[in-house]
């Protein structure tokens, strides 16, 4: 949940203010090289948010389907691994193509 909070917070603090300026002025008013960086952060934060929701759903599914084996399956290291994989996949999907 903290990872989902961080991705949504980054959308609100990093992505939305330049998007608001873009909407208000009708064109990109910031430096040109900042546009690619902003687009990359936009894709990364939104992808991380979606992937975090998927990981939370998977976690809840595993807890409901096998509650007795859940503690053995979902250790702290595996949870941290899933969070790191989520952010790594989101960063690769956003910064490599752009």
N, C-alpha and C positions, 0 to 999 in steps of 0.2 A: 504494500500500500504506500510506503514511503517513496518507492521508485515511481509509482504512478503520480503521486503528489509532485515530485520533482519535475517530471516531464510536463505536467500540466502547468506548473509554476513557470517553467521556462517558456512555454508557449505564451503565457500572459505577460512575462517581463521582457523577453527577447524578441519574440516574433510579432506580437500584436502592435507595439508602438510604431515600428516602421510601416506596417500594413495600414495603420490608421492614417499616417502621414500620406501614404500613397493614395488612399481613398479620398482624403480631404483635398489634396492638390490636383489629383487627376493624373499625376505623373510621378516618376521617381525623383525625389528632391535631394536625396543623400548622394554621397560619392558613388561613382559607377562600380568600383571594385567591391564596395560593400553590398551591392545587390546580390552577387553570387554567394557571398558568405551568409547573407540573410536567408536566401532561398535554401541553402544547405541546412541551416539551423531550423528552418520551417519544416522541411521534410523530416529531419532527424527527430525533432520533438514530437511531431504528430505521429511518426512511425513508432517511436518509443512508447507513446501513450497507448496506441492500439496494441502493440505487442505486450505491454504490461497488463492490459485487460485480458489478453489471451492467456498469459501465464497465471493470472489470478483465477481465471475460469478453470484452467487445467488443475490447479492446486485444489480448488473446491471440489472438482469432479473426483479427484483421487481420494479426498477425505470422505466424500459421501459413498463412493463405491466400495472402498475397503478401509473402514475406519480403524480396524485393529492393526493393519499393516502400514498405516499412514506414517506413524512415527519412525518406523524403520526405513521407509522409502524417502521421506522428505526430511533430510537432515539440514542443518544450518549451512553446511558446505554446498549442498545441492541447491539450496535456495539462493545462496550468493552466486553460484554458477549460473543459474537461470537469469538472475538480474544482470550479471555481466554479459551474458549472451544476448540478452534483449538490447542492451545499450550498444554493444558491439555491432550487432546486425543492423540496428537503426543508423549508426554512424557510417557503416560501410555502404548502406543503401543510399545515403544522402550525400556524403562528401566525395565518394569515388566518381559517380557519374557527372556531378556538377563541377 
